[in-house]
Amino acid sequence: MSIENSKKEILLFTFISCLISLCCVNTISIESLQPAIADSQSKTSYKKIEHTLAITGTASKTVPTNIVILGLNIETLEDTLAQSYKKNNEISRKLANYFKQLNIPDKNITTTNYYSTPKYRSVRKEINNTFIYDNIFEGYQVSNLINAKLSDLKMVGYIIDYATSLGRVLITQITFDYYRPLQKQIKDSLLPLATKDAIERSKISASALKLIIKDVKTANVREFSPFSPINYNYRPESRAYPVAAAYAPAPPTIFSGTTKIDSNIDVTFIISKL
């Protein structure tokens, strides 16, 4: 065998070996990719859309209030800060003693704010057909804001009568409320009714839309604490009683009325066509 023929045989053998190697690689690659291809096909398959219907169920009950929050602002205005501070303390002590006479616990009396500030009055003047404003110093104002929590509505009128007779005492708020244990008890009793209301309303809506309620997806109870604030800006000069008149038999009449307690639940239902 010549050298040239030997070279041809070697080249032919090398070519056949490379071809066989390539075929094996391609076969292995395809087989290894089959699970990945199958997984990709499953992921790109159609996913069924979940249809929902959101409904809010509500139940309520009207109850009489049993707590009154009375806000008072003891306000004094004097030429010096020391004088205003002293007068404010005198009125505050008298009012505190009156609270004790009414057997109001100390824990039910709260100071919400206490501050002092110089007070000015703006006066308009005309000079050469031009209006200017002068700030005239009136004195130092001291304010002591107090909240009293009362369980007897009749006390409100007597306290207002007495407090306003002491001087410049403003009524900042009258808020009617009820004890939290009572609120929780009522709301807990209303929750099953609110849930039933949500179910009934979902059936009505589904029937109108020709749908079927299949299941409940989510349910969320909404907490809400109602209150009935009534705010007054009660000026003592509009009803200037002497101290002796504080115990008169006809104090202001305050009506509490009633308060509506609500229980709400948001429910999301899974629905489908008939």
Secondary structure, DSSP 8 states (H G I E B T S, - for coil): --HHHHHHHHHHHHHHHHHHHHHHHHHHHHHHHHHHHHHHHHHTS-----EEEEEEEEEEEEEE--EEEEEEEEEEEESSHHHHHHHHHHHHHHHHHHHHHTT--GGGEEEEEEEEEEEEEEEEEEETTEEEEEEEEEEEEEEEEEEEEES-THHHHHHHHHHHHTSSEEEEEEEEE--HHHHHHHHHHHHHHHHHHHHHHHHHHHHHTTEEEEEEEEEEEE-----EEE---B-GGGS---GGGGG-S--------EEEEEEEEEEEEEEEE-
